[in-house]
Amino acid sequence: MQNKGLYQDLYFEKTAFIRIVLEPGGIEELSSGIERGLSLREITSDFKNNFLYTTQEIIPLLEEKASLFFRGEAFKEFTHSLKHLLTQEDLPFSIEPYFSFLKELEKVIPSTKEIKHYRLGIFERRTQCLILNSEGEFRSVERQFCQVRAIVVAEKDGQLERGYRAKGYALSLKKALEMDPQIKLISKRAGELALLMLKARKVKAGVMPVILAGEAGGTMIHEAVGHGLEADHAEEGLSAYSGRLGERVASPLITVIDDPTIPYLYGFFEIDDEGVPAQRVVLIERGILKDFLYDRYTALKFNKMPNGHGRRQDFRHLPIPRMANTFIAKGEHKAEEIINSIHRGILVKQMGGGEVNPLTGDFVFEVVEGYYIDKGEIAYPIKGATLVGNGPKVLESIDMVGDDLTFEAGTCGKDGQGVPVSDGQPTLRIPELTVGGVLEEA
């Protein structure tokens, strides 16, 4: 690295973590530990990223490399804080409380002969970050995250079905349980879903109305729309939204927001991984495309201001523009009203894996939990269905928006990095969408 770039930053991270997985035979996985690492980045005048990191030679990197770029009181403060964190006594996680909680989850799994297997997991981490940039800004940040997952498998007459539920918060597990006691029931809910799917019918393929319940958690919006609003895609011409700022891109009923500042959601943070204060960004307002999500690199390259969305998985990775808590704002309709408005169609309460083309917005998503609607009433659970469509066109076609905004936590993958996010939506009505299923009548 040579001192001729547009921008430089230092990022130090110290993370303590614990992960425990319980299966019928006992503890299947147990890992915990502490990681420390320092990275140094330079954005050159021709918009290249020079980047290096270390877990072992932290002080040499700081004193021999970083000192070429950084001077003054902010650098002294960064150095002092880093050395303090390196010498600070580390308090490991106590395993017993987590194991006891997993046993509680085990007890509430439905006790029936159809339940054949389960996998219950807890992950928690607490992180201390130090961020210094060449503009002389120094930030010290502390973060906590926890996630609880439950997978339950049911079997009857050779038919296997799986139920999955998860909860995640930007809190310790102890505080998350105090705020949301429903976490204690996710294994019960997963088991009930697995048993329900044993009774599910296959749905007839075709084009039909689709209702996405609030519980669907914004998966489609995140995957089929949100990634196209991240500036590295949008500004580089790699998105269906490239070059369309100020244009109508969605129904007038649709406002899409990304807000990292919503307390305790899984994608919550006050300062991003480049030291920029987190910002609530209105991406689409009443159908009009208003903004993209920027990190420092894309902001420099395209002469914009960073808006607090530069995120990285850890010190080993470059920050890139990422979503945090992405959601469609509430509308005016009741969920029951939206369901009753459909003569025949499907209601989707949980979506699973799928494929998305960020350049076009075309998608295919698996329906994990869905129901057939007949004459405005929920008739029976369905299985084997997929949703096939185009994200931007779906946003344009939505004609009813509920008042029941719900968030779901998950881990978003991009460029080999995973970061905690929450996706949210109210109940939405899509008048026509291709539903993949079987070719004969259900």
C-alpha positions as CSV (number, residue, x, y, z in Angstrom):
1,M,0.0,0.0,0.0
2,Q,1.2,3.5,-0.9
3,N,-0.1,6.7,0.6
4,K,-1.9,8.0,-2.5
5,G,-5.4,6.7,-2.2
6,L,-8.8,8.4,-1.8
7,Y,-9.6,6.9,1.5
8,Q,-8.2,4.5,4.1
9,D,-9.7,2.8,7.2
10,L,-8.7,0.5,10.0
11,Y,-11.1,-2.0,11.4
12,F,-10.4,-4.1,14.6
13,E,-12.9,-6.7,15.8
14,K,-13.0,-8.9,18.9
15,T,-15.8,-11.4,19.0
16,A,-16.8,-13.9,21.6
17,F,-19.3,-16.6,20.4
18,I,-21.1,-19.7,21.4
19,R,-23.0,-22.2,19.2
20,I,-24.9,-25.3,20.6
21,V,-27.0,-27.8,18.7
22,L,-29.2,-30.4,20.4
23,E,-30.6,-33.5,18.8
24,P,-32.4,-36.5,20.2
25,G,-29.1,-38.2,21.1
26,G,-27.8,-35.2,23.0
27,I,-25.5,-32.3,22.1
28,E,-24.6,-32.6,18.4
29,E,-22.4,-29.5,18.2
30,L,-20.7,-27.3,20.7
31,S,-18.3,-24.5,19.8
32,S,-17.3,-21.4,21.5
33,G,-14.3,-19.1,21.5
34,I,-12.9,-15.6,20.9
35,E,-11.6,-14.2,17.7
36,R,-9.5,-11.1,17.2
37,G,-8.4,-9.5,13.9
38,L,-7.3,-6.2,12.3
39,S,-7.8,-5.1,8.7
40,L,-6.5,-2.2,6.7
41,R,-8.1,-0.9,3.5
42,E,-7.2,1.7,1.0
43,I,-9.5,2.9,-1.8
44,T,-7.1,4.0,-4.6
45,S,-7.6,6.9,-6.9
46,D,-8.6,4.5,-9.7
47,F,-11.2,2.9,-7.4
48,K,-9.4,-0.3,-6.5
49,N,-9.6,-1.8,-3.0
50,N,-6.2,-2.6,-1.4
51,F,-7.0,-4.8,1.6
52,L,-5.1,-6.9,4.1
53,Y,-5.9,-8.4,7.5
54,T,-4.3,-10.4,10.2
55,T,-5.2,-12.4,13.3
56,Q,-1.6,-12.9,14.5
57,E,0.5,-9.8,13.6
58,I,-2.0,-7.2,14.8
59,I,0.5,-4.9,16.5
60,P,3.0,-5.0,13.6
61,L,0.3,-4.3,11.1
62,L,-0.8,-1.3,13.2
63,E,2.7,0.1,13.8
64,E,4.4,-0.7,10.5
65,K,1.6,-0.4,7.9
66,A,-1.2,1.6,9.4
67,S,1.1,4.3,10.7
68,L,1.9,5.2,7.0
69,F,-1.7,6.5,6.7
70,F,-2.8,7.6,10.1
71,R,-1.5,10.2,12.5
72,G,-2.8,12.4,15.3
73,E,-5.0,11.9,18.4
74,A,-7.5,9.7,16.7
75,F,-4.9,7.2,15.8
76,K,-3.4,7.3,19.3
77,E,-6.9,6.7,20.7
78,F,-7.5,3.8,18.3
79,T,-4.1,2.2,19.2
80,H,-4.7,2.6,23.0
81,S,-8.2,1.0,22.7
82,L,-6.9,-1.8,20.6
83,K,-4.1,-2.7,23.0
84,H,-6.6,-2.6,25.9
85,L,-8.9,-5.0,24.1
86,L,-6.0,-7.3,23.4
87,T,-4.9,-7.5,27.0
88,Q,-8.4,-7.4,28.6
89,E,-9.4,-10.6,30.5
90,D,-12.0,-12.5,28.4
91,L,-15.0,-14.0,30.2
92,P,-16.1,-17.1,28.3
93,F,-19.8,-18.0,27.9
94,S,-21.2,-20.3,30.5
95,I,-22.6,-23.4,28.7
96,E,-25.1,-24.4,31.3
97,P,-27.8,-21.7,30.8
98,Y,-27.9,-22.4,27.0
99,F,-28.1,-26.2,27.5
100,S,-30.9,-25.8,30.0
101,F,-32.8,-23.6,27.6
102,L,-32.4,-26.2,24.8
103,K,-33.8,-28.8,27.1
104,E,-36.8,-26.5,27.7
105,L,-37.3,-26.3,23.9
106,E,-37.0,-30.1,23.7
107,K,-39.9,-30.5,26.2
108,V,-42.4,-28.5,24.2
109,I,-42.0,-30.4,21.0
110,P,-45.4,-32.1,20.3
111,S,-45.3,-35.6,21.9
112,T,-46.7,-37.8,19.1
113,K,-45.4,-40.9,17.4
114,E,-45.2,-39.0,14.1
115,I,-42.3,-36.8,15.4
116,K,-39.1,-38.6,14.4
117,H,-36.3,-36.1,14.7
118,Y,-35.5,-32.6,15.8
119,R,-32.5,-30.2,15.7
120,L,-32.5,-27.3,18.1
121,G,-29.8,-24.6,17.9
122,I,-28.6,-21.5,19.7
123,F,-26.1,-19.0,18.4
124,E,-24.9,-16.0,20.3
125,R,-22.1,-13.5,19.8
126,R,-20.9,-10.3,21.3
127,T,-18.5,-8.1,19.4
128,Q,-16.4,-5.0,20.1
129,C,-15.3,-3.0,17.1
130,L,-12.9,-0.2,16.6
131,I,-13.1,1.8,13.4
132,L,-10.7,4.6,12.3
133,N,-10.7,6.3,8.9
134,S,-8.4,8.7,7.1
135,E,-10.9,11.6,7.7
136,G,-9.9,11.4,11.4
137,E,-13.1,9.7,12.6
138,F,-12.8,7.1,15.4
139,R,-15.7,4.9,16.5
140,S,-15.9,2.3,19.2
141,V,-18.9,0.0,18.9
142,E,-20.3,-2.9,20.9
143,R,-22.9,-5.3,19.4
144,Q,-24.7,-8.4,20.5
145,F,-26.8,-10.9,18.5
146,C,-28.6,-14.1,19.3
147,Q,-30.5,-16.6,17.2
148,V,-32.6,-19.6,18.1
149,R,-33.6,-22.2,15.5
150,A,-35.8,-25.3,15.5
151,I,-36.2,-28.0,12.9
152,V,-38.6,-30.8,13.5
153,V,-39.3,-33.8,11.2
154,A,-42.5,-35.8,11.2
155,E,-43.2,-39.0,9.3
156,K,-46.4,-41.0,8.5
157,D,-46.7,-43.9,6.1
158,G,-43.3,-43.2,4.6
159,Q,-44.1,-39.5,4.1
160,L,-41.5,-37.1,5.6
161,E,-42.3,-33.5,6.4
162,R,-40.2,-30.8,8.1
163,G,-41.2,-27.8,10.1
164,Y,-38.8,-24.9,10.7
165,R,-39.0,-21.8,12.9
166,A,-36.3,-19.3,14.0
167,K,-36.0,-16.1,16.0
168,G,-33.2,-13.6,16.1
169,Y,-32.5,-10.3,17.9
170,A,-29.7,-7.8,18.3
171,L,-29.7,-8.7,22.0
172,S,-28.2,-11.3,24.3
173,L,-30.4,-14.4,24.6
174,K,-31.3,-13.5,28.2
175,K,-32.6,-10.1,27.2
176,A,-34.3,-11.5,24.1
177,L,-36.2,-14.0,26.2
178,E,-37.4,-11.2,28.5
179,M,-38.6,-9.2,25.5
180,D,-40.1,-12.0,23.5
181,P,-41.3,-15.0,25.5
182,Q,-42.5,-16.6,22.2
183,I,-38.9,-17.7,21.6
184,K,-39.6,-20.5,24.1
185,L,-42.3,-21.9,21.8
186,I,-40.4,-22.1,18.4
187,S,-39.8,-25.8,18.7
188,K,-43.5,-26.4,19.4
189,R,-44.4,-24.3,16.4
190,A,-41.9,-26.1,14.2
191,G,-43.4,-29.5,15.3
192,E,-46.9,-28.3,14.7
193,L,-46.0,-27.2,11.2
194,A,-44.3,-30.6,10.4
195,L,-47.5,-32.4,11.6
196,L,-49.7,-30.0,9.6
197,M,-47.7,-30.7,6.4
198,L,-48.5,-34.4,6.8
199,K,-52.1,-33.4,6.0
200,A,-51.2,-31.0,3.2
201,R,-52.4,-31.4,-0.4
202,K,-50.5,-30.7,-3.5
203,V,-51.7,-27.6,-5.3
204,K,-52.6,-27.4,-9.0
205,A,-50.1,-25.4,-11.0
206,G,-51.3,-22.3,-12.7
207,V,-51.6,-18.5,-12.6
208,M,-53.7,-17.3,-9.7
209,P,-54.0,-14.7,-6.9
210,V,-51.4,-15.0,-4.2
211,I,-51.5,-13.5,-0.7
212,L,-48.3,-13.1,1.1
213,A,-49.1,-13.0,4.8
214,G,-47.1,-10.8,7.2
215,E,-45.6,-14.0,8.6
216,A,-43.9,-14.5,5.2
217,G,-41.5,-11.9,6.6
218,G,-40.5,-10.0,3.4
219,T,-38.4,-12.8,1.9
220,M,-39.5,-11.9,-1.6
221,I,-38.9,-8.2,-1.1
222,H,-35.4,-8.9,0.3
223,E,-34.3,-11.3,-2.4
224,A,-36.1,-10.2,-5.5
225,V,-36.1,-6.5,-4.9
226,G,-33.8,-5.4,-2.1
227,H,-30.5,-6.6,-3.6
228,G,-31.2,-4.7,-6.7
229,L,-31.4,-1.5,-4.5
230,E,-27.9,-2.0,-3.2
231,A,-25.6,0.6,-4.9
232,D,-22.9,-1.8,-6.1
233,H,-25.6,-3.5,-8.2
234,A,-27.8,-0.5,-9.0
235,E,-25.0,2.0,-9.9
236,E,-23.1,-0.5,-12.0
237,G,-26.0,-1.3,-14.2
238,L,-26.5,-4.7,-12.7
239,S,-30.0,-4.2,-11.4
240,A,-33.5,-3.9,-12.8
241,Y,-33.5,-0.5,-11.0
242,S,-30.3,0.9,-12.6
243,G,-30.9,4.4,-14.0
244,R,-34.4,4.6,-12.8
245,L,-34.2,7.1,-9.8
246,G,-37.3,9.2,-9.8
247,E,-39.4,6.8,-11.9
248,R,-42.4,4.8,-10.8
249,V,-41.2,1.2,-10.2
250,A,-44.0,-0.1,-7.9
251,S,-47.7,0.3,-7.1
252,P,-48.6,3.6,-5.4
253,L,-49.5,1.5,-2.4
254,I,-45.9,0.4,-1.9
255,T,-43.2,2.2,0.2
256,V,-40.0,0.2,0.8
257,I,-37.7,1.3,3.6
258,D,-34.4,0.0,5.1
259,D,-33.9,1.1,8.7
260,P,-31.0,-0.3,10.7
261,T,-32.0,1.9,13.7
262,I,-35.1,-0.1,14.7
263,P,-34.1,-1.3,18.2
264,Y,-33.3,-5.0,18.7
265,L,-34.3,-6.3,15.3
266,Y,-31.7,-8.7,14.0
267,G,-30.4,-6.2,11.5
268,F,-30.1,-3.4,14.1
269,F,-26.9,-1.3,14.4
270,E,-26.2,2.3,15.3
271,I,-22.9,2.6,13.4
272,D,-22.1,0.7,10.2
273,D,-18.8,-1.2,9.7
274,E,-17.2,1.9,8.1
275,G,-18.0,4.2,11.1
276,V,-20.9,5.9,9.4
277,P,-24.0,6.5,11.5
278,A,-26.9,4.1,10.5
279,Q,-29.7,5.9,8.6
280,R,-33.3,5.1,7.8
281,V,-33.4,5.1,4.0
282,V,-36.7,5.4,2.0
283,L,-35.9,3.4,-1.1
284,I,-39.3,3.4,-2.8
285,E,-41.9,6.0,-1.8
286,R,-45.5,5.4,-2.9
287,G,-44.1,3.6,-5.9
288,I,-41.4,6.1,-6.9
289,L,-37.7,5.0,-6.7
290,K,-36.0,7.4,-4.4
291,D,-32.6,6.1,-3.3
292,F,-30.1,3.2,-3.1
293,L,-28.0,1.8,-0.2
294,Y,-24.4,3.1,-0.2
295,D,-21.2,2.2,1.4
296,R,-18.2,4.5,1.2
297,Y,-16.7,2.9,-1.9
298,T,-19.9,3.2,-4.0
299,A,-20.5,6.7,-2.6
300,L,-17.0,7.9,-3.6
301,K,-17.2,6.2,-7.0
302,F,-20.6,7.7,-7.9
303,N,-20.3,11.0,-6.2
304,K,-22.9,10.3,-3.5
305,M,-23.0,10.3,0.3
306,P,-22.7,7.1,2.2
307,N,-25.9,6.4,4.1
308,G,-24.8,4.0,6.8
309,H,-25.1,0.6,4.9
310,G,-21.5,-0.4,4.6
311,R,-21.4,-3.9,6.2
312,R,-19.0,-6.8,6.5
313,Q,-19.2,-10.3,7.9
314,D,-16.1,-9.7,10.0
315,F,-12.6,-8.2,9.8
316,R,-11.6,-10.7,7.0
317,H,-14.0,-9.1,4.5
318,L,-14.3,-5.8,2.7
319,P,-17.4,-3.7,3.6
320,I,-20.0,-3.7,0.8
321,P,-23.5,-2.1,0.5
322,R,-26.0,-4.3,2.4
323,M,-29.5,-4.3,3.7
324,A,-30.3,-4.3,7.4
325,N,-34.0,-4.2,8.3
326,T,-35.8,-4.0,5.0
327,F,-39.6,-3.8,4.9
328,I,-42.7,-2.7,3.1
329,A,-44.6,0.0,5.1
330,K,-48.1,-0.8,6.4
331,G,-51.2,-0.2,4.4
332,E,-54.8,0.3,5.4
333,H,-56.4,-3.2,4.9
334,K,-57.1,-5.8,7.5
335,A,-55.5,-9.2,6.8
336,E,-58.9,-10.9,7.0
337,E,-60.3,-8.5,4.4
338,I,-57.5,-9.3,2.0
339,I,-58.0,-13.1,2.4
340,N,-61.8,-12.7,2.0
341,S,-61.3,-10.8,-1.2
342,I,-59.9,-13.9,-3.0
343,H,-62.3,-16.4,-4.6
344,R,-59.6,-19.0,-5.2
345,G,-55.9,-18.7,-4.7
346,I,-53.2,-19.4,-2.2
347,L,-52.0,-17.8,1.1
348,V,-48.3,-18.0,1.8
349,K,-47.1,-17.8,5.4
350,Q,-43.5,-19.0,5.1
351,M,-41.1,-19.1,2.1
352,G,-38.0,-21.2,1.9
353,G,-35.1,-21.3,-0.5
354,G,-35.1,-20.2,-4.1
355,E,-33.2,-18.5,-6.9
356,V,-33.2,-14.8,-7.9
357,N,-31.5,-13.0,-10.9
358,P,-30.6,-9.6,-9.4
359,L,-30.2,-8.1,-12.9
360,T,-33.8,-8.9,-13.9
361,G,-35.5,-9.6,-10.6
362,D,-36.8,-13.0,-11.9
363,F,-37.3,-15.4,-9.1
364,V,-38.4,-18.9,-8.0
365,F,-39.3,-19.4,-4.4
366,E,-40.3,-22.5,-2.5
367,V,-43.5,-22.3,-0.4
368,V,-42.7,-23.9,3.0
369,E,-46.1,-23.1,4.6
370,G,-49.1,-22.3,2.4
371,Y,-52.9,-22.7,2.3
372,Y,-55.4,-22.9,-0.4
373,I,-58.1,-20.2,-0.3
374,D,-61.6,-21.2,-1.6
375,K,-64.4,-18.6,-1.7
376,G,-62.5,-16.3,0.6
377,E,-61.8,-18.9,3.3
378,I,-58.7,-20.8,4.2
379,A,-59.6,-24.3,3.0
380,Y,-56.5,-26.6,3.6
381,P,-52.7,-26.6,3.8
382,I,-50.7,-27.1,0.6
383,K,-47.3,-28.5,-0.2
384,G,-45.0,-28.7,-3.2
385,A,-45.8,-25.2,-4.4
386,T,-43.4,-22.7,-5.8
387,L,-43.8,-19.0,-6.7
388,V,-42.4,-18.0,-10.1
389,G,-42.3,-14.4,-11.2
390,N,-40.4,-11.1,-11.4
391,G,-39.9,-8.9,-8.3
392,P,-40.3,-5.5,-9.9
393,K,-43.5,-6.6,-11.7
394,V,-44.8,-8.0,-8.5
395,L,-44.3,-4.7,-6.8
396,E,-46.1,-2.9,-9.6
397,S,-49.1,-5.3,-9.4
398,I,-49.8,-5.4,-5.6
399,D,-53.3,-3.9,-5.1
400,M,-54.0,-4.5,-1.4
401,V,-51.6,-3.8,1.6
402,G,-52.3,-4.8,5.1
403,D,-51.8,-3.0,8.4
404,D,-50.1,-6.0,10.1
405,L,-46.3,-5.4,9.6
406,T,-44.3,-8.4,10.8
407,F,-40.5,-9.0,10.8
408,E,-38.6,-12.2,10.4
409,A,-34.8,-12.6,11.2
410,G,-32.3,-14.3,8.9
411,T,-28.8,-14.3,7.6
412,C,-28.3,-12.6,4.2
413,G,-25.6,-14.0,1.9
414,K,-23.8,-11.9,-0.6
415,D,-20.3,-12.1,-2.2
416,G,-19.4,-14.9,0.3
417,Q,-20.4,-12.9,3.3
418,G,-23.3,-13.5,5.7
419,V,-24.7,-10.7,7.9
420,P,-27.8,-10.6,10.2
421,V,-30.9,-9.0,8.7
422,S,-34.6,-8.7,9.3
423,D,-37.2,-8.6,6.5
424,G,-40.7,-7.3,7.1
425,Q,-44.0,-6.9,5.3
426,P,-47.7,-6.6,6.0
427,T,-50.1,-8.9,4.3
428,L,-50.0,-8.3,0.5
429,R,-52.3,-9.2,-2.4
430,I,-50.8,-10.1,-5.7
431,P,-53.6,-10.4,-8.3
432,E,-51.8,-12.8,-10.6
433,L,-48.7,-14.9,-10.0
434,T,-47.5,-18.2,-11.4
435,V,-47.7,-21.0,-8.9
436,G,-45.7,-24.1,-9.7
437,G,-47.2,-27.4,-8.4
438,V,-48.7,-30.6,-9.9
439,L,-50.5,-30.7,-13.2
440,E,-53.5,-32.6,-12.1
441,E,-56.3,-31.2,-9.8
442,A,-55.5,-31.2,-6.0
